[in-house]
Amino acid sequence: MIAARLAGIARGAGTFTATISAPLSSLNLYTWALANGYGGSGDGDITINTGVDMGPVVPGAWPGGKLKLTIKGTVNGNPGSAGGGVGGAGGTALDASSVSGFTFSVDNQGSIRGGGGGGGAGGGLTLCVCGTGTFYAGGNGGPGQGYGNLAGPTAGVPGSTPRPCNSSGTGGTGGAFGSAGNTGGTSTSGAAGSSGGAAGAAVNGSSKITWITTGTRTGAVNP
């Protein structure tokens, strides 16, 4: 259940004012406002409450006027995925690139954090015994840090060790907020691991935002 405090007309006639007090895996401010009492016209003033860890945020198609977002908690990009190949890219936390026809302002009293890239898989190993080759895949990489994995980037899985002196590579550790994932380890036969995923941006479309307070932004801030 979404917890929200709706204050009705609070800051100027016709201004929709609300506070979000529970996390959401993603947030479209316009869609959320319509579902929580906004009539579809007029300005908006929405706050993400203290202690709330939010997934990626977009302003949505606000119908003209002004939309203000106050962040007292955190806004987080999705973590880059990981597995048996190249790590996935981390996600953007706040994307305002589609803003058009309205003024979007942000008062960041909390944190905006791009998702970390996923770790790459470790290098594989082929052992030949009596002319027959057996392939041992490297360990999977770990996912990056982001919404759904806020505690920290995850370490990669160790590779296989079919013999004491032979092993496939360990998967790369996922990237921390706003950082790329790590490349997977090299096997004892010299096979390189896969690359880690790219870092997610803290903000896309920063030039379309009126920044009241920039606050803490971890990751790229793209215009």
C-alpha positions as CSV (number, residue, x, y, z in Angstrom):
1,M,0.0,0.0,0.0
2,I,1.4,3.4,-0.9
3,A,1.5,5.7,2.1
4,A,0.9,9.3,1.2
5,R,-0.2,12.5,2.9
6,L,-2.4,14.6,0.6
7,A,-2.5,18.2,1.8
8,G,-4.8,19.5,-1.0
9,I,-4.5,23.2,-1.9
10,A,-1.5,24.2,0.2
11,R,1.0,26.4,-1.7
12,G,-1.0,28.6,-4.0
13,A,-4.4,28.0,-5.4
14,G,-4.7,24.8,-7.3
15,T,-1.4,23.3,-6.2
16,F,-1.4,19.5,-5.5
17,T,0.8,18.7,-2.5
18,A,1.6,15.2,-1.4
19,T,4.3,13.2,0.5
20,I,5.4,9.7,-0.4
21,S,6.3,7.7,2.7
22,A,6.8,4.2,1.3
23,P,9.3,2.9,-1.3
24,L,8.3,2.2,-4.9
25,S,10.4,0.2,-7.4
26,S,9.8,3.0,-9.9
27,L,8.0,6.4,-9.8
28,N,6.3,8.4,-12.5
29,L,5.3,11.6,-10.7
30,Y,2.4,12.5,-13.0
31,T,1.0,9.0,-13.0
32,W,1.4,8.7,-9.2
33,A,-0.3,12.1,-8.6
34,L,-3.3,11.1,-10.7
35,A,-3.7,8.0,-8.7
36,N,-3.5,10.0,-5.4
37,G,-5.9,12.8,-5.9
38,Y,-4.5,15.1,-8.5
39,G,-7.2,16.4,-10.9
40,G,-5.0,16.6,-14.0
41,S,-4.3,20.3,-14.0
42,G,-2.4,22.8,-11.9
43,D,1.0,22.8,-10.2
44,G,2.4,20.0,-8.2
45,D,4.6,19.8,-5.1
46,I,5.6,16.2,-4.2
47,T,8.0,15.1,-1.4
48,I,9.8,11.8,-1.0
49,N,10.0,11.5,2.7
50,T,13.0,11.0,5.0
51,G,14.1,7.4,5.2
52,V,12.4,6.3,2.0
53,D,14.5,4.5,-0.6
54,M,12.9,5.1,-4.0
55,G,13.6,3.4,-7.3
56,P,14.1,5.3,-10.5
57,V,12.1,8.5,-10.9
58,V,10.7,10.3,-14.0
59,P,8.5,13.4,-13.9
60,G,6.1,12.1,-16.5
61,A,3.9,14.2,-18.8
62,W,2.9,17.0,-16.3
63,P,0.3,19.2,-18.0
64,G,2.0,22.6,-17.9
65,G,2.7,24.9,-15.0
66,K,5.2,23.9,-12.3
67,L,6.2,20.6,-10.7
68,K,8.5,20.5,-7.7
69,L,10.1,17.4,-6.3
70,T,11.7,17.5,-2.8
71,I,13.9,14.5,-2.0
72,K,14.5,13.9,1.7
73,G,15.2,10.1,1.2
74,T,17.1,8.5,-1.7
75,V,16.4,8.0,-5.4
76,N,18.2,5.0,-6.8
77,G,18.9,3.6,-10.2
78,N,18.5,-0.1,-10.8
79,P,21.5,-2.4,-10.3
80,G,23.3,-3.7,-13.4
81,S,22.5,-7.4,-13.9
82,A,25.1,-10.1,-13.8
83,G,25.5,-13.6,-15.0
84,G,27.6,-15.6,-17.4
85,G,28.8,-12.9,-19.7
86,V,29.3,-9.1,-19.8
87,G,27.8,-7.3,-16.9
88,G,24.6,-5.3,-17.4
89,A,24.6,-1.5,-17.2
90,G,23.4,0.3,-14.1
91,G,20.2,2.3,-14.4
92,T,19.6,6.1,-14.2
93,A,18.2,7.3,-10.9
94,L,16.4,10.5,-12.0
95,D,15.6,11.0,-15.7
96,A,14.2,14.4,-16.7
97,S,15.2,14.2,-20.4
98,S,11.6,14.2,-21.5
99,V,10.6,17.4,-19.7
100,S,8.7,19.7,-22.0
101,G,6.0,22.3,-21.5
102,F,6.4,22.7,-17.8
103,T,8.9,23.8,-15.2
104,F,10.5,20.9,-13.2
105,S,12.4,21.9,-10.0
106,V,14.3,19.6,-7.6
107,D,15.2,20.3,-4.0
108,N,17.6,17.4,-3.2
109,Q,18.0,17.3,0.5
110,G,18.8,13.6,0.4
111,S,20.7,11.5,-2.3
112,I,20.3,10.7,-6.0
113,R,22.4,7.6,-6.8
114,G,23.0,5.9,-10.2
115,G,22.9,2.1,-10.2
116,G,26.2,0.2,-10.2
117,G,27.1,-1.9,-13.2
118,G,27.0,-5.7,-13.0
119,G,30.2,-7.7,-12.7
120,G,31.5,-9.7,-15.7
121,A,31.8,-13.4,-15.7
122,G,35.2,-15.1,-15.0
123,G,37.3,-16.6,-17.8
124,G,36.7,-20.2,-18.7
125,L,39.0,-23.2,-18.6
126,T,39.4,-26.2,-20.8
127,L,41.2,-29.3,-19.5
128,C,42.2,-32.0,-21.9
129,V,42.5,-35.6,-20.6
130,C,43.5,-38.4,-23.0
131,G,42.5,-36.1,-25.9
132,T,39.1,-35.2,-24.5
133,G,38.5,-31.6,-23.5
134,T,36.2,-30.6,-20.7
135,F,35.2,-27.0,-20.4
136,Y,34.7,-25.3,-17.0
137,A,32.9,-21.9,-17.2
138,G,34.0,-19.0,-15.1
139,G,32.0,-17.9,-12.1
140,N,29.1,-15.5,-12.7
141,G,29.5,-11.9,-11.9
142,G,27.7,-10.2,-9.1
143,P,24.9,-7.5,-9.5
144,G,25.7,-3.9,-8.9
145,Q,24.4,-1.7,-6.1
146,G,21.0,-0.1,-6.7
147,Y,17.4,-0.3,-5.9
148,G,16.7,-3.9,-4.8
149,N,20.4,-4.3,-3.8
150,L,20.9,-1.3,-1.6
151,A,23.2,-3.0,0.9
152,G,26.1,-3.0,-1.5
153,P,27.6,-4.5,-4.6
154,T,27.6,-8.3,-4.7
155,A,30.8,-10.3,-5.1
156,G,31.2,-12.6,-8.1
157,V,30.9,-16.4,-7.8
158,P,34.2,-18.3,-7.6
159,G,35.2,-20.3,-10.6
160,S,35.5,-24.1,-10.8
161,T,38.6,-25.8,-9.6
162,P,38.8,-29.3,-11.2
163,R,42.4,-29.7,-10.1
164,P,44.3,-28.0,-7.3
165,C,46.4,-26.0,-9.8
166,N,43.7,-25.4,-12.4
167,S,40.6,-23.1,-12.1
168,S,38.3,-21.0,-14.1
169,G,38.1,-17.3,-13.2
170,T,36.0,-15.8,-10.4
171,G,33.2,-13.5,-11.5
172,G,33.7,-9.8,-11.1
173,T,32.1,-7.8,-8.2
174,G,29.3,-5.5,-9.1
175,G,29.9,-1.8,-9.0
176,A,28.9,0.5,-6.2
177,F,26.4,3.3,-6.7
178,G,27.4,5.2,-9.9
179,S,30.3,3.0,-10.7
180,A,31.1,0.4,-13.4
181,G,31.1,-3.3,-12.6
182,N,34.4,-5.1,-12.3
183,T,35.9,-7.4,-15.0
184,G,35.8,-11.1,-14.3
185,G,39.0,-12.9,-13.2
186,T,41.3,-14.7,-15.6
187,S,41.5,-18.5,-15.5
188,T,44.7,-20.3,-14.9
189,S,44.9,-21.1,-18.6
190,G,45.0,-17.3,-19.3
191,A,41.4,-16.9,-20.6
192,A,40.3,-13.3,-19.7
193,G,37.0,-12.6,-17.9
194,S,34.2,-10.6,-19.4
195,S,33.9,-6.9,-18.9
196,G,31.8,-5.3,-16.1
197,G,28.7,-3.3,-17.0
198,A,28.7,0.5,-17.3
199,A,27.8,2.8,-14.4
200,G,24.3,4.2,-14.2
201,A,23.9,8.0,-14.2
202,A,22.6,9.9,-11.2
203,V,20.7,12.3,-13.5
204,N,19.8,12.5,-17.2
205,G,18.3,15.8,-18.4
206,S,19.9,18.0,-15.7
207,S,19.7,21.0,-18.0
208,K,15.9,20.7,-17.9
209,I,15.8,20.8,-14.1
210,T,15.8,23.9,-12.0
211,W,18.0,22.9,-9.1
212,I,16.9,24.4,-5.8
213,T,19.5,22.2,-4.0
214,T,21.8,19.8,-5.8
215,G,22.6,17.8,-2.7
216,T,24.4,14.5,-3.0
217,R,24.5,13.0,-6.5
218,T,26.5,9.8,-7.0
219,G,27.2,9.0,-10.6
220,A,27.2,11.1,-13.8
221,V,25.0,14.2,-14.1
222,N,24.2,14.4,-17.8
223,P,22.7,17.5,-19.4
